[in-house]
């Protein structure tokens, strides 16, 4: 499955990207899509067939599953 992670800070997105690369995942850094946030920001897109809940850390603000150009919220911290 394809996922898109949004972050509180740009630094958080860089840390998350490095974490995923270190465990052998392919990642893509891209601007946050307009329909998910009106502010500027960086998102990390990645693919996983495993449970992604263990990847979520304090840097992640929201996590979406991408299906046919739709974004389904999987995790959203308060």
PQR file with spaces between the fields and no chain letter, atoms N, CA, C, O and H, PARSE charges and radii, in Angstrom:
ATOM       1  N    UNK     1       0.835   -1.180    0.000 -0.4000 1.5000
ATOM       2  CA   UNK     1       0.000    0.000    0.000 -0.0000 2.0000
ATOM       3  C    UNK     1       0.879    1.242    0.000  0.5500 1.7000
ATOM       4  O    UNK     1       2.028    1.217    0.441 -0.5500 1.4000
ATOM       5  N    UNK     2       0.318    2.305   -0.496 -0.4000 1.5000
ATOM       6  CA   UNK     2       1.027    3.573   -0.588 -0.0000 2.0000
ATOM       7  C    UNK     2       0.542    4.491    0.533  0.5500 1.7000
ATOM       8  O    UNK     2      -0.656    4.581    0.802 -0.5500 1.4000
ATOM       9  H    UNK     2      -0.615    2.325   -0.854  0.4000 1.0000
ATOM      10  N    UNK     3       1.495    5.173    1.185 -0.4000 1.5000
ATOM      11  CA   UNK     3       1.177    6.056    2.306 -0.0000 2.0000
ATOM      12  C    UNK     3       1.817    7.418    2.117  0.5500 1.7000
ATOM      13  O    UNK     3       2.814    7.566    1.411 -0.5500 1.4000
ATOM      14  H    UNK     3       2.468    5.100    0.966  0.4000 1.0000
ATOM      15  N    UNK     4       1.213    8.420    2.773 -0.4000 1.5000
ATOM      16  CA   UNK     4       1.754    9.769    2.775 -0.0000 2.0000
ATOM      17  C    UNK     4       1.756   10.269    4.211  0.5500 1.7000
ATOM      18  O    UNK     4       0.712   10.324    4.861 -0.5500 1.4000
ATOM      19  H    UNK     4       0.403    8.299    3.347  0.4000 1.0000
ATOM      20  N    UNK     5       2.932   10.631    4.698 -0.4000 1.5000
ATOM      21  CA   UNK     5       3.082   11.119    6.067 -0.0000 2.0000
ATOM      22  C    UNK     5       3.293   12.629    6.053  0.5500 1.7000
ATOM      23  O    UNK     5       4.080   13.150    5.263 -0.5500 1.4000
ATOM      24  H    UNK     5       3.780   10.586    4.170  0.4000 1.0000
ATOM      25  N    UNK     6       2.574   13.329    6.946 -0.4000 1.5000
ATOM      26  CA   UNK     6       2.719   14.767    7.135 -0.0000 2.0000
ATOM      27  C    UNK     6       3.336   15.008    8.507  0.5500 1.7000
ATOM      28  O    UNK     6       3.177   14.196    9.419 -0.5500 1.4000
ATOM      29  H    UNK     6       1.935   12.906    7.588  0.4000 1.0000
ATOM      30  N    UNK     7       4.037   16.122    8.645 -0.4000 1.5000
ATOM      31  CA   UNK     7       4.842   16.361    9.835 -0.0000 2.0000
ATOM      32  C    UNK     7       4.602   17.741   10.427  0.5500 1.7000
ATOM      33  O    UNK     7       4.114   18.655    9.762 -0.5500 1.4000
ATOM      34  H    UNK     7       4.166   16.781    7.904  0.4000 1.0000
ATOM      35  N    UNK     8       4.964   17.861   11.708 -0.4000 1.5000
ATOM      36  CA   UNK     8       4.880   19.154   12.385 -0.0000 2.0000
ATOM      37  C    UNK     8       5.958   20.104   11.875  0.5500 1.7000
ATOM      38  O    UNK     8       5.731   21.310   11.777 -0.5500 1.4000
ATOM      39  H    UNK     8       5.360   17.118   12.248  0.4000 1.0000
ATOM      40  N    UNK     9       7.142   19.557   11.549 -0.4000 1.5000
ATOM      41  CA   UNK     9       8.266   20.385   11.106 -0.0000 2.0000
ATOM      42  C    UNK     9       8.975   19.723    9.925  0.5500 1.7000
ATOM      43  O    UNK     9       8.843   18.520    9.699 -0.5500 1.4000
ATOM      44  H    UNK     9       7.326   18.578   11.628  0.4000 1.0000
ATOM      45  N    UNK    10       9.723   20.523    9.182 -0.4000 1.5000
ATOM      46  CA   UNK    10      10.538   19.995    8.091 -0.0000 2.0000
ATOM      47  C    UNK    10      11.611   19.069    8.649  0.5500 1.7000
ATOM      48  O    UNK    10      11.921   18.037    8.055 -0.5500 1.4000
ATOM      49  H    UNK    10       9.830   21.500    9.366  0.4000 1.0000
ATOM      50  N    UNK    11      12.172   19.440    9.786 -0.4000 1.5000
ATOM      51  CA   UNK    11      13.182   18.596   10.432 -0.0000 2.0000
ATOM      52  C    UNK    11      12.611   17.204   10.731  0.5500 1.7000
ATOM      53  O    UNK    11      13.296   16.196   10.557 -0.5500 1.4000
ATOM      54  H    UNK    11      11.921   20.278   10.269  0.4000 1.0000
ATOM      55  N    UNK    12      11.367   17.160   11.175 -0.4000 1.5000
ATOM      56  CA   UNK    12      10.711   15.884   11.447 -0.0000 2.0000
ATOM      57  C    UNK    12      10.592   15.021   10.205  0.5500 1.7000
ATOM      58  O    UNK    12      10.766   13.804   10.265 -0.5500 1.4000
ATOM      59  H    UNK    12      10.810   17.979   11.316  0.4000 1.0000
ATOM      60  N    UNK    13      10.293   15.658    9.078 -0.4000 1.5000
ATOM      61  CA   UNK    13      10.170   14.893    7.828 -0.0000 2.0000
ATOM      62  C    UNK    13      11.514   14.307    7.410  0.5500 1.7000
ATOM      63  O    UNK    13      11.573   13.194    6.889 -0.5500 1.4000
ATOM      64  H    UNK    13      10.152   16.646    9.030  0.4000 1.0000
ATOM      65  N    UNK    14      12.585   15.048    7.637 -0.4000 1.5000
ATOM      66  CA   UNK    14      13.925   14.558    7.299 -0.0000 2.0000
ATOM      67  C    UNK    14      14.295   13.364    8.185  0.5500 1.7000
ATOM      68  O    UNK    14      14.830   12.368    7.697 -0.5500 1.4000
ATOM      69  H    UNK    14      12.538   15.952    8.061  0.4000 1.0000
ATOM      70  N    UNK    15      14.008   13.467    9.483 -0.4000 1.5000
ATOM      71  CA   UNK    15      14.289   12.358   10.407 -0.0000 2.0000
ATOM      72  C    UNK    15      13.504   11.107   10.015  0.5500 1.7000
ATOM      73  O    UNK    15      14.042   10.000   10.029 -0.5500 1.4000
ATOM      74  H    UNK    15      13.574   14.276    9.879  0.4000 1.0000
ATOM      75  N    UNK    16      12.230   11.288    9.667 -0.4000 1.5000
ATOM      76  CA   UNK    16      11.375   10.163    9.291 -0.0000 2.0000
ATOM      77  C    UNK    16      11.876    9.516    8.004  0.5500 1.7000
ATOM      78  O    UNK    16      11.932    8.291    7.893 -0.5500 1.4000
ATOM      79  H    UNK    16      11.792   12.187    9.655  0.4000 1.0000
ATOM      80  N    UNK    17      12.235   10.344    7.041 -0.4000 1.5000
ATOM      81  CA   UNK    17      12.773    9.840    5.771 -0.0000 2.0000
ATOM      82  C    UNK    17      14.010    8.984    6.025  0.5500 1.7000
ATOM      83  O    UNK    17      14.125    7.882    5.488 -0.5500 1.4000
ATOM      84  H    UNK    17      12.190   11.339    7.131  0.4000 1.0000
ATOM      85  N    UNK    18      14.931    9.485    6.841 -0.4000 1.5000
ATOM      86  CA   UNK    18      16.156    8.740    7.145 -0.0000 2.0000
ATOM      87  C    UNK    18      15.843    7.422    7.850  0.5500 1.7000
ATOM      88  O    UNK    18      16.471    6.399    7.576 -0.5500 1.4000
ATOM      89  H    UNK    18      14.837   10.380    7.278  0.4000 1.0000
ATOM      90  N    UNK    19      14.869    7.453    8.759 -0.4000 1.5000
ATOM      91  CA   UNK    19      14.483    6.236    9.475 -0.0000 2.0000
ATOM      92  C    UNK    19      13.989    5.172    8.497  0.5500 1.7000
ATOM      93  O    UNK    19      14.370    4.006    8.601 -0.5500 1.4000
ATOM      94  H    UNK    19      14.359    8.284    8.982  0.4000 1.0000
ATOM      95  N    UNK    20      13.142    5.573    7.549 -0.4000 1.5000
ATOM      96  CA   UNK    20      12.611    4.614    6.577 -0.0000 2.0000
ATOM      97  C    UNK    20      13.705    4.081    5.656  0.5500 1.7000
ATOM      98  O    UNK    20      13.734    2.889    5.348 -0.5500 1.4000
ATOM      99  H    UNK    20      12.833    6.520    7.465  0.4000 1.0000
ATOM     100  N    UNK    21      14.592    4.950    5.224 -0.4000 1.5000
ATOM     101  CA   UNK    21      15.703    4.521    4.365 -0.0000 2.0000
ATOM     102  C    UNK    21      16.587    3.523    5.109  0.5500 1.7000
ATOM     103  O    UNK    21      17.042    2.538    4.529 -0.5500 1.4000
ATOM     104  H    UNK    21      14.568    5.918    5.475  0.4000 1.0000
ATOM     105  N    UNK    22      16.829    3.782    6.398 -0.4000 1.5000
ATOM     106  CA   UNK    22      17.682    2.890    7.199 -0.0000 2.0000
ATOM     107  C    UNK    22      17.096    1.493    7.367  0.5500 1.7000
ATOM     108  O    UNK    22      17.835    0.537    7.600 -0.5500 1.4000
ATOM     109  H    UNK    22      16.459    4.582    6.869  0.4000 1.0000
ATOM     110  N    UNK    23      15.777    1.367    7.250 -0.4000 1.5000
ATOM     111  CA   UNK    23      15.173    0.031    7.347 -0.0000 2.0000
ATOM     112  C    UNK    23      14.872   -0.553    5.961  0.5500 1.7000
ATOM     113  O    UNK    23      14.180   -1.563    5.836 -0.5500 1.4000
ATOM     114  H    UNK    23      15.177    2.144    7.061  0.4000 1.0000
ATOM     115  N    UNK    24      15.408    0.103    4.923 -0.4000 1.5000
ATOM     116  CA   UNK    24      15.344   -0.451    3.578 -0.0000 2.0000
ATOM     117  C    UNK    24      14.130   -0.079    2.751  0.5500 1.7000
ATOM     118  O    UNK    24      13.860   -0.714    1.732 -0.5500 1.4000
ATOM     119  H    UNK    24      15.971    0.923    5.024  0.4000 1.0000
ATOM     120  N    UNK    25      13.392    0.938    3.171 -0.4000 1.5000
ATOM     121  CA   UNK    25      12.208    1.344    2.413 -0.0000 2.0000
ATOM     122  C    UNK    25      12.566    2.435    1.408  0.5500 1.7000
ATOM     123  O    UNK    25      13.450    3.257    1.650 -0.5500 1.4000
ATOM     124  H    UNK    25      13.612    1.454    3.999  0.4000 1.0000
ATOM     125  N    UNK    26      11.866    2.428    0.285 -0.4000 1.5000
ATOM     126  CA   UNK    26      12.016    3.500   -0.693 -0.0000 2.0000
ATOM     127  C    UNK    26      11.049    4.613   -0.330  0.5500 1.7000
ATOM     128  O    UNK    26       9.881    4.364   -0.029 -0.5500 1.4000
ATOM     129  H    UNK    26      11.147    1.761    0.088  0.4000 1.0000
ATOM     130  N    UNK    27      11.543    5.839   -0.361 -0.4000 1.5000
ATOM     131  CA   UNK    27      10.720    6.985    0.013 -0.0000 2.0000
ATOM     132  C    UNK    27      10.836    8.076   -1.038  0.5500 1.7000
ATOM     133  O    UNK    27      11.789    8.125   -1.815 -0.5500 1.4000
ATOM     134  H    UNK    27      12.492    6.042   -0.605  0.4000 1.0000
ATOM     135  N    UNK    28       9.840    8.944   -1.038 -0.4000 1.5000
ATOM     136  CA   UNK    28       9.831   10.111   -1.916 -0.0000 2.0000
ATOM     137  C    UNK    28       9.397   11.306   -1.075  0.5500 1.7000
ATOM     138  O    UNK    28       8.380   11.250   -0.382 -0.5500 1.4000
ATOM     139  H    UNK    28       9.066    8.904   -0.407  0.4000 1.0000
ATOM     140  N    UNK    29      10.170   12.382   -1.139 -0.4000 1.5000
ATOM     141  CA   UNK    29       9.826   13.611   -0.432 -0.0000 2.0000
ATOM     142  C    UNK    29       9.158   14.543   -1.427  0.5500 1.7000
ATOM     143  O    UNK    29       9.669   14.760   -2.526 -0.5500 1.4000
ATOM     144  H    UNK    29      10.996   12.427   -1.702  0.4000 1.0000
ATOM     145  N    UNK    30       8.008   15.095   -1.038 -0.4000 1.5000
ATOM     146  CA   UNK    30       7.272   15.975   -1.938 -0.0000 2.0000
ATOM     147  C    UNK    30       6.493   17.015   -1.143  0.5500 1.7000
ATOM     148  O    UNK    30       6.309   16.862    0.065 -0.5500 1.4000
ATOM     149  H    UNK    30       7.593   14.919   -0.146  0.4000 1.0000
ATOM     150  N    UNK    31       6.034   18.070   -1.809 -0.4000 1.5000
ATOM     151  CA   UNK    31       5.214   19.065   -1.113 -0.0000 2.0000
ATOM     152  C    UNK    31       3.895   18.443   -0.649  0.5500 1.7000
ATOM     153  O    UNK    31       3.362   17.539   -1.292 -0.5500 1.4000
ATOM     154  H    UNK    31       6.184   18.193   -2.790  0.4000 1.0000
ATOM     155  N    UNK    32       3.387   18.937    0.463 -0.4000 1.5000
ATOM     156  CA   UNK    32       2.096   18.459    0.962 -0.0000 2.0000
ATOM     157  C    UNK    32       1.012   18.859   -0.040  0.5500 1.7000
ATOM     158  O    UNK    32       0.932   20.029   -0.414 -0.5500 1.4000
ATOM     159  H    UNK    32       3.820   19.672    0.985  0.4000 1.0000
ATOM     160  N    UNK    33       0.181   17.919   -0.480 -0.4000 1.5000
ATOM     161  CA   UNK    33      -0.902   18.267   -1.409 -0.0000 2.0000
ATOM     162  C    UNK    33      -1.827   19.332   -0.820  0.5500 1.7000
ATOM     163  O    UNK    33      -2.140   19.292    0.369 -0.5500 1.4000
ATOM     164  H    UNK    33       0.247   16.969   -0.176  0.4000 1.0000
ATOM     165  N    UNK    34      -2.254   20.264   -1.630 -0.4000 1.5000
ATOM     166  CA   UNK    34      -3.098   21.388   -1.203 -0.0000 2.0000
ATOM     167  C    UNK    34      -4.355   20.948   -0.470  0.5500 1.7000
ATOM     168  O    UNK    34      -4.784   21.598    0.484 -0.5500 1.4000
ATOM     169  H    UNK    34      -2.000   20.297   -2.596  0.4000 1.0000
ATOM     170  N    UNK    35      -4.945   19.846   -0.916 -0.4000 1.5000
ATOM     171  CA   UNK    35      -6.208   19.430   -0.290 -0.0000 2.0000
ATOM     172  C    UNK    35      -6.009   18.840    1.105  0.5500 1.7000
ATOM     173  O    UNK    35      -6.981   18.623    1.828 -0.5500 1.4000
ATOM     174  H    UNK    35      -4.597   19.318   -1.690  0.4000 1.0000
ATOM     175  N    UNK    36      -4.762   18.580    1.487 -0.4000 1.5000
ATOM     176  CA   UNK    36      -4.493   18.068    2.829 -0.0000 2.0000
ATOM     177  C    UNK    36      -4.043   19.159    3.792  0.5500 1.7000
ATOM     178  O    UNK    36      -4.228   19.035    5.003 -0.5500 1.4000
ATOM     179  H    UNK    36      -3.973   18.756    0.900  0.4000 1.0000
ATOM     180  N    UNK    37      -3.454   20.224    3.259 -0.4000 1.5000
ATOM     181  CA   UNK    37      -3.003   21.327    4.105 -0.0000 2.0000
ATOM     182  C    UNK    37      -2.841   22.578    3.261  0.5500 1.7000
ATOM     183  O    UNK    37      -2.311   22.525    2.152 -0.5500 1.4000
ATOM     184  H    UNK    37      -3.304   20.324    2.276  0.4000 1.0000
ATOM     185  N    UNK    38      -3.298   23.699    3.789 -0.4000 1.5000
ATOM     186  CA   UNK    38      -3.175   24.953    3.044 -0.0000 2.0000
ATOM     187  C    UNK    38      -1.814   25.603    3.263  0.5500 1.7000
ATOM     188  O    UNK    38      -1.425   26.497    2.512 -0.5500 1.4000
ATOM     189  H    UNK    38      -3.728   23.742    4.690  0.4000 1.0000
ATOM     190  N    UNK    39      -1.093   25.163    4.279 -0.4000 1.5000
ATOM     191  CA   UNK    39       0.225   25.727    4.556 -0.0000 2.0000
ATOM     192  C    UNK    39       1.304   25.049    3.737  0.5500 1.7000
ATOM     193  O    UNK    39       1.077   24.034    3.080 -0.5500 1.4000
ATOM     194  H    UNK    39      -1.408   24.436    4.889  0.4000 1.0000
ATOM     195  N    UNK    40       2.480   25.638    3.797 -0.4000 1.5000
ATOM     196  CA   UNK    40       3.623   25.018    3.140 -0.0000 2.0000
ATOM     197  C    UNK    40       4.082   23.841    3.981  0.5500 1.7000
ATOM     198  O    UNK    40       3.898   23.831    5.198 -0.5500 1.4000
ATOM     199  H    UNK    40       2.665   26.463    4.331  0.4000 1.0000
ATOM     200  N    UNK    41       4.664   22.877    3.353 -0.4000 1.5000
ATOM     201  CA   UNK    41       5.163   21.742    4.108 -0.0000 2.0000
ATOM     202  C    UNK    41       5.716   20.663    3.211  0.5500 1.7000
ATOM     203  O    UNK    41       5.556   20.687    1.990 -0.5500 1.4000
ATOM     204  H    UNK    41       4.814   22.885    2.365  0.4000 1.0000
ATOM     205  N    UNK    42       6.367   19.723    3.849 -0.4000 1.5000
ATOM     206  CA   UNK    42       6.986   18.612    3.155 -0.0000 2.0000
ATOM     207  C    UNK    42       6.343   17.321    3.647  0.5500 1.7000
ATOM     208  O    UNK    42       6.106   17.146    4.843 -0.5500 1.4000
ATOM     209  H    UNK    42       6.497   19.704    4.840  0.4000 1.0000
ATOM     210  N    UNK    43       6.066   16.428    2.718 -0.4000 1.5000
ATOM     211  CA   UNK    43       5.485   15.129    3.048 -0.0000 2.0000
ATOM     212  C    UNK    43       6.438   14.032    2.585  0.5500 1.7000
ATOM     213  O    UNK    43       7.289   14.249    1.723 -0.5500 1.4000
ATOM     214  H    UNK    43       6.258   16.570    1.747  0.4000 1.0000
ATOM     215  N    UNK    44       6.276   12.853    3.174 -0.4000 1.5000
ATOM     216  CA   UNK    44       7.065   11.691    2.770 -0.0000 2.0000
ATOM     217  C    UNK    44       6.097   10.610    2.299  0.5500 1.7000
ATOM     218  O    UNK    44       5.209   10.183    3.037 -0.5500 1.4000
ATOM     219  H    UNK    44       5.584   12.676    3.875  0.4000 1.0000
ATOM     220  N    UNK    45       6.290   10.178    1.055 -0.4000 1.5000
ATOM     221  CA   UNK    45       5.473    9.101    0.492 -0.0000 2.0000
ATOM     222  C    UNK    45       6.298    7.822    0.519  0.5500 1.7000
ATOM     223  O    UNK    45       7.485    7.823    0.191 -0.5500 1.4000
ATOM     224  H    UNK    45       7.011   10.524    0.456  0.4000 1.0000
ATOM     225  N    UNK    46       5.647    6.725    0.918 -0.4000 1.5000
ATOM     226  CA   UNK    46       6.337    5.442    0.974 -0.0000 2.0000
ATOM     227  C    UNK    46       5.353    4.308    0.741  0.5500 1.7000
ATOM     228  O    UNK    46       4.138    4.493    0.815 -0.5500 1.4000
ATOM     229  H    UNK    46       4.683    6.723    1.185  0.4000 1.0000
ATOM     230  N    UNK    47       5.897    3.135    0.460 -0.4000 1.5000
ATOM     231  CA   UNK    47       5.093    1.939    0.207 -0.0000 2.0000
ATOM     232  C    UNK    47       5.375    0.907    1.289  0.5500 1.7000
ATOM     233  O    UNK    47       6.521    0.719    1.696 -0.5500 1.4000
ATOM     234  H    UNK    47       6.883    2.984    0.400  0.4000 1.0000
ATOM     235  N    UNK    48       4.325    0.243    1.752 -0.4000 1.5000
ATOM     236  CA   UNK    48       4.496   -0.824    2.736 -0.0000 2.0000
ATOM     237  C    UNK    48       3.311   -1.774    2.672  0.5500 1.7000
ATOM     238  O    UNK    48       2.160   -1.346    2.577 -0.5500 1.4000
ATOM     239  H    UNK    48       3.393    0.396    1.422  0.4000 1.0000
ATOM     240  N    UNK    49       3.603   -3.061    2.725 -0.4000 1.5000
ATOM     241  CA   UNK    49       2.560   -4.081    2.810 -0.0000 2.0000
ATOM     242  C    UNK    49       2.398   -4.557    4.247  0.5500 1.7000
ATOM     243  O    UNK    49       1.576   -5.430    4.527 -0.5500 1.4000
ATOM     244  H    UNK    49       4.537   -3.408    2.802  0.4000 1.0000
ATOM     245  N    UNK    50       3.176   -3.990    5.152 -0.4000 1.5000
ATOM     246  CA   UNK    50       3.158   -4.367    6.561 -0.0000 2.0000
ATOM     247  C    UNK    50       2.353   -3.350    7.370  0.5500 1.7000
ATOM     248  O    UNK    50       1.956   -2.304    6.856 -0.5500 1.4000
ATOM     249  H    UNK    50       3.844   -3.281    4.925  0.4000 1.0000
ATOM     250  N    UNK    51       2.123   -3.670    8.623 -0.4000 1.5000
ATOM     251  CA   UNK    51       1.468   -2.745    9.544 -0.0000 2.0000
ATOM     252  C    UNK    51       2.389   -1.545    9.758  0.5500 1.7000
ATOM     253  O    UNK    51       3.539   -1.713   10.163 -0.5500 1.4000
ATOM     254  H    UNK    51       2.446   -4.520    9.040  0.4000 1.0000
ATOM     255  N    UNK    52       1.896   -0.348    9.492 -0.4000 1.5000
ATOM     256  CA   UNK    52       2.735    0.849    9.582 -0.0000 2.0000
ATOM     257  C    UNK    52       2.651    1.540   10.943  0.5500 1.7000
ATOM     258  O    UNK    52       3.328    2.545   11.162 -0.5500 1.4000
ATOM     259  H    UNK    52       0.962   -0.212    9.163  0.4000 1.0000
ATOM     260  N    UNK    53       1.844    1.028   11.847 -0.4000 1.5000
ATOM     261  CA   UNK    53       1.683    1.698   13.141 -0.0000 2.0000
ATOM     262  C    UNK    53       3.002    1.798   13.905  0.5500 1.7000
ATOM     263  O    UNK    53       3.200    2.742   14.670 -0.5500 1.4000
ATOM     264  H    UNK    53       1.293    0.212   11.669  0.4000 1.0000
ATOM     265  N    UNK    54       3.898    0.843   13.710 -0.4000 1.5000
ATOM     266  CA   UNK    54       5.186    0.889   14.408 -0.0000 2.0000
ATOM     267  C    UNK    54       6.112    1.973   13.858  0.5500 1.7000
ATOM     268  O    UNK    54       7.094    2.332   14.507 -0.5500 1.4000
ATOM     269  H    UNK    54       3.737    0.076   13.089  0.4000 1.0000
ATOM     270  N    UNK    55       5.811    2.496   12.675 -0.4000 1.5000
ATOM     271  CA   UNK    55       6.634    3.551   12.086 -0.0000 2.0000
ATOM     272  C    UNK    55       6.286    4.934   12.629  0.5500 1.7000
ATOM     273  O    UNK    55       7.101    5.854   12.566 -0.5500 1.4000
ATOM     274  H    UNK    55       5.013    2.205   12.147  0.4000 1.0000
ATOM     275  N    UNK    56       5.090    5.077   13.155 -0.4000 1.5000
ATOM     276  CA   UNK    56       4.629    6.382   13.626 -0.0000 2.0000
ATOM     277  C    UNK    56       5.402    6.776   14.877  0.5500 1.7000
ATOM     278  O    UNK    56       5.491    6.009   15.836 -0.5500 1.4000
ATOM     279  H    UNK    56       4.427    4.329   13.206  0.4000 1.0000
ATOM     280  N    UNK    57       5.958    7.982   14.851 -0.4000 1.5000
ATOM     281  CA   UNK    57       6.651    8.517   16.014 -0.0000 2.0000
ATOM     282  C    UNK    57       6.166    9.941   16.274  0.5500 1.7000
ATOM     283  O    UNK    57       5.214   10.403   15.646 -0.5500 1.4000
ATOM     284  H    UNK    57       5.886    8.605   14.072  0.4000 1.0000
ATOM     285  N    UNK    58       6.825   10.633   17.202 -0.4000 1.5000
ATOM     286  CA   UNK    58       6.363   11.962   17.605 -0.0000 2.0000
ATOM     287  C    UNK    58       6.508   13.018   16.512  0.5500 1.7000
ATOM     288  O    UNK    58       5.952   14.108   16.645 -0.5500 1.4000
ATOM     289  H    UNK    58       7.599   10.258   17.713  0.4000 1.0000
ATOM     290  N    UNK    59       7.238   12.726   15.438 -0.4000 1.5000
ATOM     291  CA   UNK    59       7.394   13.696   14.352 -0.0000 2.0000
ATOM     292  C    UNK    59       6.196   13.710   13.410  0.5500 1.7000
ATOM     293  O    UNK    59       5.961   14.698   12.715 -0.5500 1.4000
ATOM     294  H    UNK    59       7.690   11.840   15.330  0.4000 1.0000
ATOM     295  N    UNK    60       5.431   12.605   13.385 -0.4000 1.5000
ATOM     296  CA   UNK    60       4.327   12.450   12.429 -0.0000 2.0000
ATOM     297  C    UNK    60       3.075   13.156   12.942  0.5500 1.7000
ATOM     298  O    UNK    60       2.590   12.872   14.037 -0.5500 1.4000
ATOM     299  H    UNK    60       5.622   11.802   13.949  0.4000 1.0000
ATOM     300  N    UNK    61       2.564   14.077   12.135 -0.4000 1.5000
ATOM     301  CA   UNK    61       1.312   14.758   12.471 -0.0000 2.0000
ATOM     302  C    UNK    61       0.116   13.956   11.972  0.5500 1.7000
ATOM     303  O    UNK    61      -0.851   13.745   12.705 -0.5500 1.4000
ATOM     304  H    UNK    61       2.958   14.308   11.245  0.4000 1.0000
ATOM     305  N    UNK    62       0.191   13.507   10.713 -0.4000 1.5000
ATOM     306  CA   UNK    62      -0.889   12.718   10.116 -0.0000 2.0000
ATOM     307  C    UNK    62      -0.295   11.697    9.157  0.5500 1.7000
ATOM     308  O    UNK    62       0.773   11.902    8.580 -0.5500 1.4000
ATOM     309  H    UNK    62       0.977   13.678   10.119  0.4000 1.0000
ATOM     310  N    UNK    63      -1.015   10.592    9.004 -0.4000 1.5000
ATOM     311  CA   UNK    63      -0.611    9.563    8.056 -0.0000 2.0000
ATOM     312  C    UNK    63      -1.835    9.171    7.243  0.5500 1.7000
ATOM     313  O    UNK    63      -2.887    8.849    7.794 -0.5500 1.4000
ATOM     314  H    UNK    63      -1.882   10.425    9.472  0.4000 1.0000
ATOM     315  N    UNK    64      -1.682    9.203    5.923 -0.4000 1.5000
ATOM     316  CA   UNK    64      -2.770    8.866    5.011 -0.0000 2.0000
ATOM     317  C    UNK    64      -2.399    7.643    4.190  0.5500 1.7000
ATOM     318  O    UNK    64      -1.239    7.462    3.820 -0.5500 1.4000
ATOM     319  H    UNK    64      -0.827    9.465    5.475  0.4000 1.0000
ATOM     320  N    UNK    65      -3.388    6.803    3.906 -0.4000 1.5000
ATOM     321  CA   UNK    65      -3.249    5.732    2.922 -0.0000 2.0000
ATOM     322  C    UNK    65      -3.753    6.309    1.607  0.5500 1.7000
ATOM     323  O    UNK    65      -4.820    6.921    1.563 -0.5500 1.4000
ATOM     324  H    UNK    65      -4.331    6.950    4.207  0.4000 1.0000
ATOM     325  N    UNK    66      -2.996    6.117    0.542 -0.4000 1.5000
ATOM     326  CA   UNK    66      -3.375    6.641   -0.771 -0.0000 2.0000
ATOM     327  C    UNK    66      -3.993    5.505   -1.576  0.5500 1.7000
ATOM     328  O    UNK    66      -3.365    4.470   -1.796 -0.5500 1.4000
ATOM     329  H    UNK    66      -2.129    5.620    0.578  0.4000 1.0000
ATOM     330  N    UNK    67      -5.236    5.713   -2.014 -0.4000 1.5000
ATOM     331  CA   UNK    67      -5.918    4.724   -2.848 -0.0000 2.0000
ATOM     332  C    UNK    67      -6.613    5.444   -3.993  0.5500 1.7000
ATOM     333  O    UNK    67      -7.498    6.269   -3.764 -0.5500 1.4000
ATOM     334  H    UNK    67      -5.747    6.554   -1.836  0.4000 1.0000
ATOM     335  N    UNK    68      -6.227    5.142   -5.201 -0.4000 1.5000
ATOM     336  CA   UNK    68      -6.841    5.728   -6.399 -0.0000 2.0000
ATOM     337  C    UNK    68      -7.044    7.232   -6.257  0.5500 1.7000
ATOM     338  O    UNK    68      -8.150    7.738   -6.448 -0.5500 1.4000
ATOM     339  H    UNK    68      -5.509    4.472   -5.387  0.4000 1.0000
ATOM     340  N    UNK    69      -5.976    7.938   -5.923 -0.4000 1.5000
ATOM     341  CA   UNK    69      -5.962    9.399   -5.787 -0.0000 2.0000
ATOM     342  C    UNK    69      -6.783    9.919   -4.616  0.5500 1.7000
ATOM     343  O    UNK    69      -7.027   11.122   -4.526 -0.5500 1.4000
ATOM     344  H    UNK    69      -5.077    7.527   -5.768  0.4000 1.0000
ATOM     345  N    UNK    70      -7.212    9.044   -3.723 -0.4000 1.5000
ATOM     346  CA   UNK    70      -7.928    9.461   -2.516 -0.0000 2.0000
ATOM     347  C    UNK    70      -6.995    9.299   -1.323  0.5500 1.7000
ATOM     348  O    UNK    70      -6.122    8.431   -1.308 -0.5500 1.4000
ATOM     349  H    UNK    70      -7.014    8.067   -3.796  0.4000 1.0000
ATOM     350  N    UNK    71      -7.197   10.149   -0.331 -0.4000 1.5000
ATOM     351  CA   UNK    71      -6.395   10.093    0.886 -0.0000 2.0000
ATOM     352  C    UNK    71      -7.286    9.666    2.042  0.5500 1.7000
ATOM     353  O    UNK    71      -8.242   10.362    2.384 -0.5500 1.4000
ATOM     354  H    UNK    71      -7.907   10.854   -0.343  0.4000 1.0000
ATOM     355  N    UNK    72      -6.973    8.517    2.647 -0.4000 1.5000
ATOM     356  CA   UNK    72      -7.732    8.020    3.793 -0.0000 2.0000
ATOM     357  C    UNK    72      -6.872    8.187    5.039  0.5500 1.7000
ATOM     358  O    UNK    72      -5.773    7.638    5.122 -0.5500 1.4000
ATOM     359  H    UNK    72      -6.197    7.952    2.369  0.4000 1.0000
ATOM     360  N    UNK    73      -7.378    8.947    6.006 -0.4000 1.5000
ATOM     361  CA   UNK    73      -6.626    9.204    7.227 -0.0000 2.0000
ATOM     362  C    UNK    73      -6.471    7.910    8.028  0.5500 1.7000
ATOM     363  O    UNK    73      -7.455    7.265    8.389 -0.5500 1.4000
ATOM     364  H    UNK    73      -8.270    9.393    5.939  0.4000 1.0000
ATOM     365  N    UNK    74      -5.230    7.549    8.296 -0.4000 1.5000
ATOM     366  CA   UNK    74      -4.905    6.357    9.075 -0.0000 2.0000
ATOM     367  C    UNK    74      -4.532    6.754   10.499  0.5500 1.7000
ATOM     368  O    UNK    74      -4.859    6.057   11.460 -0.5500 1.4000
ATOM     369  H    UNK    74      -4.430    8.072    8.004  0.4000 1.0000
ATOM     370  N    UNK    75      -3.843    7.886   10.618 -0.4000 1.5000
ATOM     371  CA   UNK    75      -3.398    8.376   11.919 -0.0000 2.0000
ATOM     372  C    UNK    75      -3.416    9.893   11.892  0.5500 1.7000
ATOM     373  O    UNK    75      -2.949   10.513   10.936 -0.5500 1.4000
ATOM     374  H    UNK    75      -3.577    8.452    9.838  0.4000 1.0000
ATOM     375  N    UNK    76      -3.949   10.477   12.928 -0.4000 1.5000
ATOM     376  CA   UNK    76      -3.927   11.926   13.075 -0.0000 2.0000
ATOM     377  C    UNK    76      -3.782   12.274   14.530  0.5500 1.7000
ATOM     378  O    UNK    76      -4.696   12.052   15.324 -0.5500 1.4000
ATOM     379  H    UNK    76      -4.328    9.974   13.705  0.4000 1.0000
ATOM     380  N    UNK    77      -2.634   12.822   14.889 -0.4000 1.5000
ATOM     381  CA   UNK    77      -2.418   13.154   16.293 -0.0000 2.0000
ATOM     382  C    UNK    77      -3.165   14.427   16.646  0.5500 1.7000
ATOM     383  O    UNK    77      -3.397   15.289   15.798 -0.5500 1.4000
ATOM     384  H    UNK    77      -1.891   13.003   14.244  0.4000 1.0000
ATOM     385  N    UNK    78      -3.528   14.526   17.892 -0.4000 1.5000
ATOM     386  CA   UNK    78      -4.307   15.682   18.379 -0.0000 2.0000
ATOM     387  C    UNK    78      -3.428   16.886   18.584  0.5500 1.7000
ATOM     388  O    UNK    78      -3.912   17.942   18.989 -0.5500 1.4000
ATOM     389  H    UNK    78      -3.339   13.827   18.581  0.4000 1.0000
